[in-house]
Amino acid sequence: MANPFLRRATEYVRDDASFLAIVSPAPLTTFLAKSGHKEAMFELPVRIIGEPGSGKTMLATLAEFKMVETIMRDLSTDTHRGLATALADAGFLENGKPRVAAVRIPMESDYRDFWELPYDPAVKTKLALWLIQARAMLGLLRNLTANRRRGLGDIQFIARESSEAQIEQIGGLTAEGIRDRALEVQKAIYSIAAGLRPPALENLPAAATSPYQPFEAIRAIEIDWQGEQLSLSPLVMLDDVHALHPDQRDDIFAALSRREIRFGRWLMMRLDALSPGAVLGAPGSQETHNLATGRDFVDIRMQGNSERGAERRQFRVMALDMANRYLPLVQSLRNRNADFAALLPSEPPALPQGKLKELATQVEKEQIKLGITNARRDEIDAIVSEHLAGSQSYDKREEVRLAMARILMHRYAIRVQHMTPSLFEDFDPDPKSPLKADSGVAEAARFHLSDELKRPYHYGISDLCDASNENAELFLQFAGALVARMETRVIRGKSPGLNAGAQESALIEKARSIMDGWSFAYASRVRLLVDAIARECLEISRLPNARLGAGANAIGIPEDEIKDLLRSENELALVLKHALANGAIIVRREYGQGGRSWCLIELTGTVCLAHGLTFKRGGFLEKRISYLQEASN
Amino acid sequence: MISTLGLSLIAELMQWDNDEATAEYGWLQLMSSIKYDGYADFRAGARFFESLATWLRQFKQTDRKTAYAFVRERLVYISAAEMQRVIEIFVPETVTPFLRKAAAIEAGIKPYEVWGRKEGVEAFNRVLRRSLFIGLSDGSRIDALRRANAGRLSQEQIVPMMNIGREKWEDLGKELRNEQGDEARFDNVYLIDDFTASGTTFIRQINGQWKGKLKKFNDMICDARKHVGFPIADNYRLHIHHYISTDQARIALRDRVADASKNWAEKSFADVDITEGCLLPSRLKLTQPNDAATLKLCEDYYDDQLYIRLKKHCDEAGQSNMKFGYADCAIPLVLEHNTPNNSLSILWAETSGKLGHPMEPLFRRRDRHG
């Protein structure tokens, strides 16, 4: 098998056993088990929204009944036990038995074609919806019988109260009846969309037009589970809903939001399926047909929804788990019992002695130039030492100490520049606000060392996770580039671990190739925009006094201006939407600073890596909306 | 299982740093797994990586980059799967369009009407059955051709080798007449071979004497025709098909066959078609100045022992050394079952260095001639 980290998507893993061997249960825990709407997820419509590669299909595939049954059949392995725990936490299991019968229906196939038929939108929506329902029923039956543990005779559907009229339309409540009717509906509707010429409305086959609403009629499914009757909640997971026409998607969503439906329904989609306002998180701008989030439907965002520090921590756990499952599949690393994090040591790089001496001389020269007395310099050095002694960072080498001292000297010089020198003594006043060394100064020092002396800046498992912006596929791509280099080292008889320099060069190369490969809508304008922002951030981060602490990786636009933009027809809103939906920027709304409300446009880890910027959040440049307009053209 | 030793050696020989090695390993592992490891004549226990390492080692350090770049950028390797594809497309892509036109003429309809009309389909089936397919060597892979056309071609119209005895001719004729009536004869004859680079093996003239497979076939037909019941029509159409052909060979075949058609005293066929499954373009050949560095490598790492061994054969092609392969074709081609001798000799030659530089092959060639 080639490098498994570089495989693009879950759909390419054909075999259930292979899938279970590499799948991480972490997305179930991260996005479902810890969700505030956990209880409502099998009753209300749920929109699961994420960037490409955030793990939507993986999640849906893992939750399908046949996969749950495969896991529960054999709990003797650690892998299966871990997955079972996560499934139970997410509500798919109860008392060690399945609670949900889920089926995944990919929407990438022919549903979009219905929108091109020459009928009223209501008719087109119904045709697509009925085909979805027919395929969902067939998919459910296939799932329930996939492991050959029961036949159709062992499956019974339970109707919702007062749905007598609908039971006949769906073929009764037996599995055979439901299957036959679903096949009939599927065949009739498929023949309409697949035909060379669509039939006139009055000539549509009866099977395609007579009412068919299994989602409304069915409330539960009873199956035989190891000799006992088990009642399951049905759940359909519509995957890649963004492939539908936007109007079609809205109509289907509205139809699935009817309150009497007891059939669970999840719609999994990319961010770019939403309007710019919804993507950029403007309140009240979602197309929700007067439905309220939380009451009538649930939104689960796979990125950028919860508290961001916690999100990063959650992702690190999930990413590391994935990497450790993939690692043994790499041929040359198979027998090494390797732990992924251990192969990416966070040991800080050391500057060569020559360069260190050069840096010390440079700092001394700047001290003289800034007119800083030796006593003040000693005090600054003491402040730096005190901070480093108590710091949790492992990067406390001499060069960091020197670079931090240099930053504090520049800050001191600025703070005392308006004070009047005395004629009779050395000019060494105390600044009005005392100098302080903190983690921001230390980070700025590391940035300066990277920018000026090419000392590695981004390395270690934490930086790798941060570079991925909570996107599983992106993480695997970065990890894949590192693993390829580890393989090379093993082949050449060296230990597989990569030093900081090797890690950073691999990550930067990968980040650049990812950016070069952007081919989504408005990609060229997005590239211009992020490059322009990165250039300005670099410039401000290079200031010797490190005005913004760790440095900048974002710009802030006044919130009012962004609101006006999202209300307008301006194309810039689309540029921002696609930049956000495809992992070029992160948007943070209503960020208060300096008495104003800002919309922060942060560069993602990929862009920060490619430009050598900090991953630390918070440093931003104040800009106007006109800047975005100019920078993206 | 990947060969870490082979890959490690290659990196040492090429003096790659880790980043360069990572990039090249990706390519090497991909290509060896989908193509090069399938080569039929590697030594026992060795596959492509080991062979490449041994091959690179024979070059001076300064020349290894050129040698590796040649493999990376210029080498054309036809894998077993690719060969299977050109065999499979022979009948649908080459035979069928021609015979459909012939069937249309016979049925008095337009070629595009053949499949739509009963008389067209019947005429096509008739014309197809009256076509004979003859393999010219092991490479014609008649077994694969048969399997790919099961139900379409009859066993009694395919002959695996050119040397057909009297008894076989009688059998072929008898089966054809049983199915198509007493007057039935083969109107089309397809001669099939795997590869031609120069066209020399197929037809050539030495000191005024015609030689090659076409001459042999023509003589055989002229001789067999004297017997009663010979199944090939008098003015049959001859189709010469190679699964893979170079542009140079196509031109040479066209000219020489035209010459032969005009000048042969006794000629068994009427018209001749020359076709191929995959035509390798003229730019495949290594030429000055674009490939100067690789051509120099061919000059510097050459052992004239190779020419001495193949002298008779080489002289017939009018060449005085084998630096650029037989008939100076200078092509960078390897077929999965053997490397053609028309390919650059640095690819396939194995010599001890008596008359020059000892040569180590990348893809060892199984030689028929010496």
Interface residues (C-beta under 8 A of the other chain):
Chain A: A2 Q331 S332 A484 R485 E487 T488 R489 V490 I491 R492 G493 A502 S505 A506 E509
Chain B: M1 I2 T4 L7 S8 A11 E12 N18 D19 A21 T22 Y25 G26 Q29 L30
